[in-house]
Amino acid sequence: MMNQHLKLVLYTSLLFIFTGFSMALSKSFSLDKIEINTRIQADGHLQIQENRTYTFKGSYSWADYRLPLQGITDIRYFSLSDESETYRRDTSEEPGTYIIQEKNGEFYVRWFYRAKNESRTFTLNYLATDVITKYQDVAELYFKFVGTANDYPVQTVEVTIEFPSAANFPEVRAWAHGPLWGEVQFRNDKLRLSVSPLPARRFWEVRTVFPPAWIPTAARIIKQAQLETILQEEDAWARQANEEREKAQRRLAQRKEMEGKAWNYALTVCLLGFLGMLILYLRFGKGHQVDFNQKISSDLPHEEPPAFTSLFFFNKQVYGAAMTATLLDLARRGYLAIEQTTLPEKKWWGTKPPQFTFIQKSPEQIKKALVEEAIKLHAEEVEATSKLSEFGSELINDGSSILTHCNAGPLATTGYGTALGAIIRAKEQGKKIRVFADETRPLLQGARLTTWELKRVHIPVTLITDSMAGYFINQGKVSCVIVGADRIATNGDTANKIGTYSVAVLAKENYVPFYVAAPTSTIDASLASGVEIPIEQRRPEEITHIQGVSIAPNGIGVSNPSFDVTPHRYITAIITERGIIREPYREGIKKLF
């Protein structure tokens, strides 16, 4: 009963306290402005430039645009850009690209970028052909610039139309269809139509008429008079709009009256709810405080028991959930076994969950299980690196000179290793090869580990500093580069020891193949690209000291990222125990699993 009352207090508190904050903390974006500049051509085509300004809260990578093709023969000369670059048409879905689809009477564009907590303006340029209809007595542009397919509200929409001649009333007449608060103006010999705001799934449509002589070479011609019909239609729609406006004003007045009453009711309900929660908390919500006076470390809990963690986070109180977490933690550590004793059972009110029993293991059973698991993992790793090395050796030609960075040999893994595994296997196949090993600052894994491993198996190795790699690559003394990986995203972006990205750029610039050797366990399916890979910042002493001896002034500022990310476009191939994959990496990685 105590637990039920406590849950009631917690759920009620969450409902009243956190509901208001959930939306504020969520990822969101706004479409601030759509600015459309158009020019009517003498041939009846419409040249359109549309600027779409977004404000992003959080990270975003794509946007799209839909244009109904009704009344348009086709779309020509499409281009897309933002403030910093012109996008290219490409199906790779990389930032700076876009795709176009035309189906079901719709012109659809999706473009890709990287934006985080910023405002960005995208510019779309295209030519809509045969949009103007030429009658005997008038020419008509009837165009929906923002359609109902727009799922998001727009703060401001502005449409400017430039005619073949100066636009003035009554030669040019115009009507806007959409929200009743829109405006139509003649300004600087152009027609300007604006609305602010434009709600989601509401359209902004323009109808304008002008002398037919302004479009002498138009293709869409109807040999009949139309001006009188257009004026009658617009007059009828204007009367209907005025009636709707009056109804809306009456509804607004009624809503304000109801809101005043609702606020009084809401304040009363909130006050009563707060008093109810306070009474429930004072009676049932206080937890039992544990007498614990030991010093608590400021570090985040790592191997501490769940009960101790509960004590730490909940002000010396241990709740019931800590007991369940303790049992699960003991099972995770191997001291208990969890056995399911019943199956899920369907009842008329729902499904009764299964029951579980905790069985304690003896120390001998635990020790045996740990040893068996370790042997199994070791055997799997040896087999994986052996297969990987076999695949990797296929990329190494007889007489090759290979550059490697950091350490990816048996000391870092097991068996052959990864990057060094491919090199060692090539040597076993009788290929005459030599290796350039970067020293790999700041911890010198290349100097301390890689050179020792290669010398041990009698492979000629030359130790160089990291900054010398470009010299040897440019001199043509490097046939290929092979490195390991700490993590690989699903698009092929690879994180490895700091300095790997620099080597990859140098290799691509000098047309030298750059290979990444890593088991499939390195691929993180939760990462869409390398941008999402967290980079560890290590201790400053790794830079300022060598073997305990200071080499820099005291107090100097230091940045020491442990890894960098090599974009997939610099990688020639990724070698795994399941085979070699090349571009497009996203598809190749899917096939591995």
C-alpha positions as CSV (number, residue, x, y, z in Angstrom):
1,M,0.0,0.0,0.0
2,M,2.9,2.4,0.8
3,N,4.4,1.8,-2.6
4,Q,1.1,2.6,-4.3
5,H,0.7,5.9,-2.5
6,L,4.3,6.8,-3.3
7,K,3.7,6.1,-7.0
8,L,0.6,8.2,-6.9
9,V,2.6,11.1,-5.5
10,L,5.3,10.7,-8.1
11,Y,3.0,10.5,-11.1
12,T,1.0,13.4,-10.0
13,S,4.1,15.5,-9.4
14,L,5.5,14.6,-12.8
15,L,2.2,15.6,-14.5
16,F,2.0,19.0,-12.9
17,I,5.7,19.9,-12.8
18,F,7.3,18.5,-15.9
19,T,4.6,18.8,-18.6
20,G,5.3,22.4,-19.2
21,F,9.0,21.8,-19.7
22,S,8.9,18.8,-22.0
23,M,8.2,20.8,-25.2
24,A,10.8,23.5,-24.3
25,L,13.6,21.0,-23.9
26,S,12.7,19.1,-27.1
27,K,14.3,19.3,-30.5
28,S,12.4,21.7,-32.8
29,F,12.7,24.1,-35.7
30,S,10.6,27.0,-37.2
31,L,10.0,28.2,-40.7
32,D,10.5,31.9,-40.2
33,K,10.0,33.3,-43.7
34,I,9.3,32.3,-47.2
35,E,10.3,35.1,-49.7
36,I,9.3,34.4,-53.3
37,N,10.5,36.7,-56.1
38,T,9.0,35.9,-59.5
39,R,9.2,37.4,-63.0
40,I,6.7,36.8,-65.7
41,Q,8.4,36.3,-69.1
42,A,7.0,37.2,-72.5
43,D,6.7,33.5,-73.4
44,G,4.3,32.9,-70.5
45,H,6.9,31.2,-68.3
46,L,7.4,32.1,-64.7
47,Q,10.9,32.5,-63.3
48,I,10.9,31.8,-59.5
49,Q,13.4,32.4,-56.8
50,E,12.2,31.2,-53.4
51,N,14.2,31.9,-50.1
52,R,13.2,29.7,-47.2
53,T,14.6,30.7,-43.8
54,Y,14.6,28.2,-41.0
55,T,15.7,28.4,-37.3
56,F,16.9,25.1,-35.9
57,K,17.0,24.1,-32.2
58,G,19.1,21.0,-32.1
59,S,20.7,19.1,-35.0
60,Y,19.0,18.8,-38.4
61,S,20.2,17.2,-41.6
62,W,17.5,17.6,-44.3
63,A,14.5,19.5,-45.5
64,D,12.1,19.2,-48.4
65,Y,9.9,21.2,-50.8
66,R,6.7,20.2,-52.6
67,L,5.2,22.0,-55.6
68,P,1.9,20.8,-57.3
69,L,2.4,20.6,-61.0
70,Q,-1.3,21.5,-61.8
71,G,-1.2,24.2,-64.5
72,I,2.6,23.8,-65.1
73,T,4.0,22.1,-68.1
74,D,7.3,21.3,-66.5
75,I,10.0,22.6,-64.2
76,R,13.4,23.6,-65.7
77,Y,16.8,24.8,-64.6
78,F,16.4,23.9,-61.0
79,S,19.2,24.9,-58.6
80,L,19.5,25.1,-54.8
81,S,22.0,26.9,-52.5
82,D,22.5,28.4,-49.1
83,E,24.6,31.3,-47.8
84,S,27.8,29.3,-48.1
85,E,27.6,26.8,-51.0
86,T,25.7,25.7,-54.1
87,Y,24.2,22.2,-53.7
88,R,24.6,19.5,-56.3
89,R,22.1,16.9,-57.4
90,D,23.3,13.5,-56.0
91,T,21.7,10.5,-54.4
92,S,24.5,10.1,-51.8
93,E,22.5,12.1,-49.2
94,E,25.7,13.9,-48.2
95,P,25.5,17.5,-46.9
96,G,25.4,19.8,-49.9
97,T,23.4,17.5,-52.2
98,Y,19.7,17.2,-53.2
99,I,17.4,14.7,-54.9
100,I,14.4,15.5,-57.2
101,Q,11.3,13.3,-57.8
102,E,8.3,14.0,-60.0
103,K,5.3,11.7,-59.4
104,N,1.6,11.9,-58.7
105,G,1.4,15.4,-60.1
106,E,4.0,16.8,-57.7
107,F,7.5,18.2,-58.0
108,Y,9.4,17.1,-54.9
109,V,12.9,18.1,-53.7
110,R,14.8,16.9,-50.6
111,W,18.2,18.5,-49.7
112,F,20.8,17.5,-47.1
113,Y,22.9,19.7,-44.9
114,R,24.2,20.0,-41.3
115,A,22.7,22.6,-39.0
116,K,22.7,22.9,-35.3
117,N,21.2,25.7,-33.2
118,E,21.3,28.3,-36.0
119,S,19.3,30.1,-38.7
120,R,19.8,29.1,-42.3
121,T,18.4,30.4,-45.6
122,F,18.0,28.1,-48.5
123,T,17.4,29.5,-52.0
124,L,15.5,27.6,-54.7
125,N,15.6,28.8,-58.3
126,Y,13.6,27.3,-61.2
127,L,11.5,28.1,-64.2
128,A,7.9,27.0,-64.3
129,T,6.8,26.8,-67.9
130,D,3.5,27.7,-69.5
131,V,2.0,29.1,-66.3
132,I,0.3,32.1,-67.8
133,T,-3.0,31.7,-69.7
134,K,-3.6,34.2,-72.5
135,Y,-7.3,35.0,-73.3
136,Q,-8.6,37.4,-75.9
137,D,-9.1,40.3,-73.4
138,V,-6.7,39.5,-70.6
139,A,-3.8,37.4,-69.5
140,E,-4.1,35.4,-66.2
141,L,-1.6,34.1,-63.6
142,Y,-3.4,31.7,-61.2
143,F,-0.7,30.2,-59.0
144,K,-0.5,28.5,-55.6
145,F,2.9,29.6,-54.2
146,V,2.4,27.8,-50.8
147,G,0.2,24.7,-50.9
148,T,-1.7,22.8,-48.3
149,A,1.1,20.1,-48.2
150,N,3.1,22.5,-46.1
151,D,2.9,20.9,-42.6
152,Y,4.5,23.7,-40.6
153,P,3.4,27.2,-39.8
154,V,5.3,30.1,-41.5
155,Q,5.8,33.3,-39.7
156,T,5.9,35.4,-42.9
157,V,5.2,34.8,-46.6
158,E,6.1,37.5,-49.1
159,V,5.5,37.1,-52.9
160,T,6.8,39.7,-55.3
161,I,5.7,39.5,-59.0
162,E,7.5,41.5,-61.7
163,F,5.6,41.9,-64.9
164,P,7.0,42.5,-68.4
165,S,5.8,46.1,-68.0
166,A,5.3,48.4,-65.0
167,A,2.4,47.1,-62.9
168,N,-0.2,49.6,-61.8
169,F,-4.0,49.5,-61.2
170,P,-6.2,49.2,-63.2
171,E,-4.1,47.7,-65.9
172,V,-3.1,45.0,-63.4
173,R,-5.6,43.6,-60.9
174,A,-4.7,41.0,-58.3
175,W,-6.4,38.9,-55.6
176,A,-4.8,36.8,-52.8
177,H,-6.5,33.5,-51.7
178,G,-5.8,32.1,-48.3
179,P,-5.9,33.6,-44.7
180,L,-8.2,36.7,-44.4
181,W,-5.4,38.8,-43.0
182,G,-3.2,38.8,-46.1
183,E,-2.3,42.0,-48.0
184,V,-2.0,43.0,-51.7
185,Q,0.0,46.1,-52.7
186,F,1.5,47.7,-55.8
187,R,5.0,48.9,-55.0
188,N,7.8,50.1,-57.3
189,D,5.9,48.9,-60.4
190,K,5.7,45.4,-59.0
191,L,2.9,43.4,-57.2
192,R,3.5,42.4,-53.6
193,L,1.4,39.9,-51.7
194,S,2.1,39.1,-48.1
195,V,0.6,37.2,-45.2
196,S,1.9,36.9,-41.6
197,P,1.6,34.3,-40.2
198,L,0.5,31.5,-42.5
199,P,-0.8,28.5,-40.4
200,A,0.2,24.9,-41.2
201,R,-1.7,23.3,-44.0
202,R,-3.1,26.6,-45.3
203,F,-2.3,27.8,-48.8
204,W,-1.3,31.2,-50.2
205,E,-2.5,31.6,-53.7
206,V,-2.3,34.5,-56.2
207,R,-4.6,35.4,-59.0
208,T,-3.6,38.4,-61.2
209,V,-4.7,39.6,-64.6
210,F,-2.9,42.0,-67.0
211,P,-2.9,43.0,-70.7
212,P,-2.4,40.0,-73.0
213,A,-0.1,42.1,-75.2
214,W,2.6,41.7,-72.4
215,I,3.1,38.0,-73.3
216,P,3.2,37.9,-77.1
217,T,4.8,34.5,-77.4
218,A,2.8,32.6,-74.7
219,A,2.0,29.0,-75.6
220,R,-1.2,28.6,-73.5
221,I,-3.9,30.4,-75.4
222,I,-7.6,30.2,-75.1
223,K,-9.6,32.2,-77.7
224,Q,-12.4,33.6,-75.6
225,A,-13.0,36.6,-73.4
226,Q,-12.5,35.9,-69.7
227,L,-12.1,39.1,-67.7
228,E,-15.8,39.6,-66.8
229,T,-16.0,36.0,-65.5
230,I,-12.9,36.4,-63.4
231,L,-14.2,39.7,-61.9
232,Q,-17.6,38.0,-61.0
233,E,-15.8,35.0,-59.4
234,E,-13.6,37.2,-57.3
235,D,-16.5,39.5,-56.2
236,A,-18.4,36.5,-55.0
237,W,-15.4,35.1,-53.1
238,A,-14.8,38.5,-51.5
239,R,-18.4,38.7,-50.2
240,Q,-17.9,35.2,-48.8
241,A,-14.6,36.2,-47.2
242,N,-16.2,39.2,-45.5
243,E,-18.9,37.0,-44.0
244,E,-16.3,34.6,-42.7
245,R,-14.3,37.5,-41.2
246,E,-17.3,38.8,-39.3
247,K,-18.1,35.3,-38.0
248,A,-14.4,34.9,-36.9
249,Q,-14.6,38.2,-35.0
250,R,-17.7,37.1,-33.1
251,R,-16.1,33.7,-32.3
252,L,-13.0,35.6,-31.0
253,A,-15.0,37.8,-28.7
254,Q,-16.8,34.7,-27.3
255,R,-13.5,32.9,-26.8
256,K,-12.0,35.8,-24.8
257,E,-15.0,35.7,-22.5
258,M,-14.7,31.9,-22.0
259,E,-11.0,32.2,-21.4
260,G,-11.5,34.7,-18.6
261,K,-13.8,32.2,-16.9
262,A,-11.5,29.3,-17.6
263,W,-8.5,31.0,-16.0
264,N,-10.5,31.3,-12.7
265,Y,-11.5,27.7,-12.8
266,A,-7.9,26.6,-13.7
267,L,-6.4,28.5,-10.8
268,T,-8.8,27.0,-8.4
269,V,-8.2,23.5,-9.6
270,C,-4.4,24.0,-9.5
271,L,-4.5,25.3,-5.9
272,L,-6.7,22.3,-4.8
273,G,-4.3,19.9,-6.6
274,F,-1.3,21.4,-5.0
275,L,-2.9,21.2,-1.5
276,G,-3.8,17.6,-2.3
277,M,-0.3,16.7,-3.3
278,L,1.1,18.3,-0.2
279,I,-1.2,16.4,2.0
280,L,-0.3,13.1,0.3
281,Y,3.4,13.8,0.5
282,L,3.3,14.7,4.2
283,R,1.3,11.5,4.9
284,F,2.8,8.9,2.6
285,G,5.6,10.4,0.5
286,K,8.5,10.8,2.9
287,G,11.1,8.0,2.5
288,H,13.0,6.3,5.2
289,Q,16.3,8.1,5.8
290,V,19.4,5.8,6.2
291,D,21.9,6.6,8.9
292,F,25.0,6.9,6.6
293,N,27.8,9.3,7.4
294,Q,30.8,8.1,5.3
295,K,32.5,10.4,2.9
296,I,31.0,10.2,-0.6
297,S,33.3,10.5,-3.6
298,S,32.5,13.3,-6.1
299,D,33.1,10.9,-9.1
300,L,30.1,9.5,-10.9
301,P,29.1,6.0,-9.7
302,H,30.8,3.3,-11.7
303,E,31.1,-0.1,-9.9
304,E,29.1,0.9,-6.8
305,P,26.1,-1.2,-5.8
306,P,22.7,0.2,-6.8
307,A,21.7,0.6,-3.2
308,F,24.7,2.9,-2.6
309,T,24.0,4.8,-5.7
310,S,20.4,5.3,-4.6
311,L,21.7,6.6,-1.3
312,F,23.9,9.0,-3.2
313,F,21.3,10.4,-5.6
314,F,18.3,10.5,-3.3
315,N,19.6,12.3,-0.2
316,K,20.4,9.2,2.0
317,Q,17.1,7.4,1.0
318,V,16.9,3.9,-0.5
319,Y,13.8,3.2,-2.5
320,G,12.3,-0.1,-3.4
321,A,13.6,0.0,-7.0
322,A,17.2,-0.2,-5.6
323,M,16.4,-3.7,-4.4
324,T,15.4,-4.9,-7.8
325,A,18.5,-3.2,-9.3
326,T,20.7,-4.9,-6.7
327,L,19.4,-8.3,-7.7
328,L,19.9,-7.6,-11.4
329,D,23.4,-6.3,-10.7
330,L,24.3,-9.5,-8.8
331,A,23.1,-11.5,-11.8
332,R,25.1,-9.3,-14.1
333,R,28.2,-9.9,-12.0
334,G,27.6,-13.7,-12.1
335,Y,26.7,-14.2,-8.4
336,L,23.1,-15.1,-9.3
337,A,21.3,-16.7,-12.2
338,I,17.9,-15.6,-13.4
339,E,15.5,-18.3,-14.3
340,Q,12.0,-17.8,-15.9
341,T,9.5,-20.0,-14.1
342,T,6.2,-19.1,-15.8
343,L,5.2,-18.0,-19.3
344,P,3.2,-14.9,-20.1
345,E,-0.5,-15.7,-19.5
346,K,-3.4,-13.9,-21.3
347,K,-6.2,-12.8,-19.0
348,W,-9.4,-10.9,-19.8
349,W,-7.9,-7.7,-18.5
350,G,-4.6,-8.1,-20.3
351,T,-1.5,-10.2,-20.2
352,K,-0.1,-11.5,-16.9
353,P,3.7,-11.1,-17.1
354,P,6.1,-14.0,-16.6
355,Q,7.7,-14.8,-13.2
356,F,11.4,-15.1,-12.6
357,T,13.4,-16.8,-9.9
358,F,16.9,-15.8,-8.7
359,I,19.3,-18.8,-8.1
360,Q,22.6,-18.2,-6.3
361,K,25.7,-19.7,-7.9
362,S,28.6,-21.2,-6.0
363,P,32.1,-19.5,-6.2
364,E,33.4,-22.5,-8.3
365,Q,30.5,-22.1,-10.8
366,I,31.2,-18.4,-11.1
367,K,34.9,-18.9,-11.6
368,K,34.3,-21.6,-14.2
369,A,31.8,-19.5,-16.1
370,L,34.1,-16.5,-16.2
371,V,37.0,-18.6,-17.5
372,E,34.9,-20.3,-20.2
373,E,33.6,-16.9,-21.4
374,A,37.1,-15.5,-21.5
375,I,38.4,-18.4,-23.5
376,K,35.4,-18.2,-25.9
377,L,35.9,-14.5,-26.5
378,H,39.6,-15.0,-27.1
379,A,39.0,-17.8,-29.7
380,E,36.4,-15.7,-31.5
381,E,38.8,-12.7,-31.6
382,V,41.7,-14.9,-32.9
383,E,39.4,-16.3,-35.7
384,A,38.1,-12.8,-36.6
385,T,41.5,-11.2,-36.9
386,S,42.8,-14.2,-38.9
387,K,40.0,-13.8,-41.5
388,L,40.5,-10.0,-41.5
389,S,44.2,-10.4,-42.1
390,E,43.6,-12.8,-44.9
391,F,41.3,-10.3,-46.7
392,G,43.6,-7.4,-46.0
393,S,46.7,-9.2,-47.4
394,E,44.9,-9.3,-50.8
395,L,45.3,-5.5,-51.0
396,I,49.1,-5.6,-50.5
397,N,51.2,-6.2,-53.6
398,D,54.6,-7.8,-53.6
399,G,57.2,-5.0,-53.1
400,S,54.8,-2.6,-51.4
401,S,55.8,0.0,-48.9
402,I,53.0,0.5,-46.3
403,L,52.5,3.4,-43.9
404,T,50.6,2.7,-40.7
405,H,49.6,5.0,-37.8
406,C,49.3,4.1,-34.0
407,N,49.2,0.4,-33.1
408,A,46.8,-2.2,-34.4
409,G,48.7,-5.5,-34.0
410,P,48.5,-8.5,-31.7
411,L,49.3,-6.3,-28.6
412,A,46.2,-4.2,-29.2
413,T,43.9,-7.2,-30.2
414,T,44.7,-10.9,-30.3
415,G,46.0,-13.3,-32.9
416,Y,47.3,-11.4,-36.0
417,G,45.9,-8.0,-35.1
418,T,44.0,-5.8,-37.6
419,A,46.1,-3.3,-39.6
420,L,49.3,-5.1,-38.7
421,G,47.6,-8.5,-39.2
422,A,47.1,-7.8,-42.9
423,I,50.8,-6.8,-43.1
424,I,52.0,-9.9,-41.2
425,R,49.9,-12.2,-43.3
426,A,51.3,-10.6,-46.5
427,K,54.8,-11.4,-45.2
428,E,53.8,-15.0,-44.5
429,Q,52.6,-15.3,-48.1
430,G,56.2,-14.5,-49.2
431,K,55.6,-10.9,-50.3
432,K,58.6,-8.6,-49.9
433,I,57.3,-5.6,-48.1
434,R,58.5,-2.8,-45.8
435,V,56.7,-0.5,-43.4
436,F,56.8,3.1,-42.4
437,A,55.5,3.5,-38.8
438,D,54.4,6.9,-37.5
439,E,55.6,7.5,-34.0
440,T,52.0,8.5,-33.0
441,R,52.2,11.4,-30.6
442,P,51.6,11.9,-27.8
443,L,51.8,8.4,-26.3
444,L,54.1,7.0,-29.1
445,Q,52.3,3.8,-29.7
446,G,53.9,3.5,-33.1
447,A,57.4,3.9,-31.8
448,R,57.0,1.8,-28.7
449,L,54.6,-1.0,-29.9
450,T,54.3,-1.2,-33.7
451,T,58.0,-1.2,-34.4
452,W,58.6,-3.9,-31.8
453,E,55.9,-6.1,-33.2
454,L,57.2,-5.7,-36.8
455,K,60.8,-6.3,-35.8
456,R,59.8,-9.4,-33.9
457,V,58.4,-11.0,-37.1
458,H,61.3,-9.7,-39.3
459,I,59.4,-7.2,-41.3
460,P,61.6,-4.2,-42.3
461,V,60.3,-1.1,-40.6
462,T,61.3,2.6,-40.6
463,L,60.2,4.8,-37.7
464,I,59.2,8.3,-38.7
465,T,57.6,11.3,-36.9
466,D,53.9,12.0,-37.6
467,S,54.9,15.2,-39.4
468,M,57.1,13.3,-41.9
469,A,54.2,11.2,-43.4
470,G,53.5,13.8,-46.0
471,Y,57.1,13.9,-47.2
472,F,57.4,10.2,-47.7
473,I,53.9,10.0,-49.4
474,N,54.7,12.8,-51.8
475,Q,58.1,11.3,-52.6
476,G,56.3,8.2,-53.9
477,K,57.8,6.0,-51.2
478,V,54.4,4.8,-49.8
479,S,52.3,2.3,-51.8
480,C,49.3,2.3,-49.5
481,V,48.2,3.3,-46.0
482,I,46.6,0.8,-43.5
483,V,45.2,1.8,-40.1
484,G,43.0,0.4,-37.5
485,A,39.7,1.9,-36.1
486,D,38.2,2.5,-32.8
487,R,34.7,3.1,-34.1
488,I,33.0,3.2,-37.5
489,A,29.7,4.9,-38.3
490,T,27.2,3.4,-40.7
491,N,28.1,5.8,-43.5
492,G,31.8,4.7,-43.3
493,D,33.1,7.6,-41.3
494,T,35.9,6.3,-39.0
495,A,37.3,7.3,-35.7
496,N,40.9,6.4,-34.9
497,K,44.0,7.7,-33.1
498,I,44.5,11.4,-33.5
499,G,46.5,12.1,-36.6
500,T,44.7,9.5,-38.8
501,Y,42.6,12.1,-40.6
502,S,45.7,14.1,-41.6
503,V,47.3,10.9,-43.1
504,A,44.0,10.2,-45.0
505,V,44.0,13.6,-46.5
506,L,47.6,13.3,-47.5
507,A,47.0,9.9,-49.1
508,K,44.0,11.1,-51.2
509,E,45.9,14.2,-52.3
510,N,48.7,12.0,-53.6
511,Y,46.5,9.2,-55.0
512,V,47.6,6.6,-52.5
513,P,45.1,4.0,-51.3
514,F,43.9,4.5,-47.7
515,Y,42.6,1.3,-46.0
516,V,40.9,0.8,-42.6
517,A,41.2,-2.6,-41.0
518,A,38.7,-3.3,-38.2
519,P,36.3,-6.1,-37.1
520,T,32.6,-5.7,-37.5
521,S,32.3,-5.2,-33.8
522,T,33.8,-1.8,-34.3
523,I,30.8,-0.7,-36.5
524,D,28.3,1.2,-34.4
525,A,24.8,0.9,-35.9
526,S,23.5,3.7,-33.8
527,L,25.7,6.3,-35.5
528,A,24.5,7.8,-38.9
529,S,27.8,9.6,-39.4
530,G,31.1,10.5,-37.8
531,V,29.7,13.7,-36.5
532,E,27.9,11.7,-33.7
533,I,31.1,10.0,-32.5
534,P,32.2,11.5,-29.1
535,I,35.8,12.5,-28.9
536,E,37.7,12.0,-25.6
537,Q,39.9,14.8,-24.2
538,R,42.8,13.3,-22.4
539,R,45.2,14.6,-19.7
540,P,47.3,17.7,-20.6
541,E,50.4,16.0,-19.2
542,E,50.5,13.6,-22.2
543,I,51.4,16.7,-24.3
544,T,53.5,18.7,-21.8
545,H,55.6,15.8,-20.5
546,I,57.5,12.9,-21.9
547,Q,58.3,10.1,-19.5
548,G,57.6,12.4,-16.6
549,V,59.9,15.2,-17.9
550,S,58.3,18.6,-18.7
551,I,58.9,19.9,-22.2
552,A,56.6,22.9,-22.1
553,P,56.1,26.0,-19.9
554,N,54.1,25.6,-16.7
555,G,50.5,26.6,-17.1
556,I,50.4,26.5,-20.9
557,G,47.0,25.9,-22.4
558,V,46.6,22.3,-23.9
559,S,44.1,20.6,-26.1
560,N,44.5,16.8,-26.2
561,P,41.8,15.0,-28.3
562,S,42.5,11.3,-28.3
563,F,40.9,10.6,-31.6
564,D,39.9,12.2,-34.9
565,V,37.2,11.2,-37.4
566,T,38.2,10.5,-41.1
567,P,35.2,11.1,-43.4
568,H,34.4,8.1,-45.6
569,R,35.2,10.0,-48.8
570,Y,38.9,9.6,-47.9
571,I,38.7,5.9,-47.3
572,T,39.5,3.6,-50.2
573,A,38.1,0.4,-48.5
574,I,37.2,-1.0,-45.1
575,I,38.6,-4.5,-44.3
576,T,36.6,-6.7,-41.9
577,E,36.6,-10.4,-41.0
578,R,33.5,-10.7,-43.3
579,G,35.0,-9.2,-46.4
580,I,36.2,-5.9,-47.9
581,I,33.6,-3.1,-48.5
582,R,33.9,0.0,-50.6
583,E,31.7,2.9,-51.5
584,P,28.8,3.3,-51.0
585,Y,29.7,2.2,-47.4
586,R,26.2,2.5,-46.0
587,E,24.9,-0.2,-48.4
588,G,28.1,-2.3,-47.9
589,I,27.9,-2.2,-44.2
590,K,24.2,-3.3,-44.3
591,K,25.2,-6.3,-46.3
592,L,27.7,-7.4,-43.6
593,F,24.9,-7.9,-41.1
